[in-house]
Amino acid sequence: MNGSKNMFELICMSLLGVAYVDACIEEAAEEKRQKERERTRDLKISVFCYAVRHHLNYKDVVKMIQDKKLTFDDIERDRKEHEGK
């Protein structure tokens, strides 16, 4: 009887371990999704600020990025130059 109790405890601990690992993986995935949402929001804000500084429409700036006439590095350099003034 004692052997089957130990086996049951071992199975339960194994299941708890699997559940814990799964929860850790899901938490890491959620953190990654959250960081991507924040990054997207920050990029949108950068594009909006660039548009305002240069008296352009937001959609026009997005089009410039799509057409590779403007990069996010360009926008970042412009932000730093503007802050330096």
N, C-alpha and C positions, 0 to 999 in steps of 0.2 A: 504494500500500500504506500509506503514511504517513497518508493521509486517513482510511482505514477504521480504523486504529489510534486516531486521535484521536476518531473518532465512537464507537468502542467505549468508550474512556475516558470520554467525555462521558455516554454512556448509563449506565455503571457509577456515575459520580458522581451522576447524577440519581437513580438507584435508591437509593443510599446516603442521599441527601438526603431522599427520601420516607420511607425506613425510619426515619431520625432524627426527622423530624417526627411520624410515627406513634407512635414510642416516647415522645416528649415529651407528646403528647396523652394517651396511656395513663397515663403517670406522673401527670399533672395530675388525671386522672379518679380514679386510685387514692388520691391525696392527699385529694381531695374526699370520697370514700367513707370514708376513715379519719377525717376530721374529723367527718363525720356520725355515725359509730359512737361516737366520743368524746363528742360532744354528747349523743347518746341516753343513753350511760352516765352522764354527769354529771347529766342531768335525772332519771334514775331514782334516783341517789344523793340528789339534792335532795329528791325526793318521799319517799324512805325516811326521811331525816333529819327532815323535817317531820312525818311520821307518828309517829316515835319521840318527838319533842319534845311532841307534842300527845296522846300516848297513843291513837293511832288505828291502825287496820289500813291497810296499804299500799293494799289494794284500795279501801278507803273513800276514801282521798285521791285515787286515780285517778278514782273515780266523781265526786267533787266537781269535779275538773278537767273531766271530760267534761260534767258538768251546768252548767259555767260558774259554779259557786259559788266557785271558787278558781282563781287564775291562777298562772303561774310567776313573775310579778312579785310577787304576794302572798307566795309561798314565799321568794323572794329577800329581800324586805323583812323577813320573819319571821326569816330566817337572820341578817341583819345586826343586828336587834334582839337576838336571842339571843346573838350574839357580843359585843355591847356590854355585856352583863351580867357 
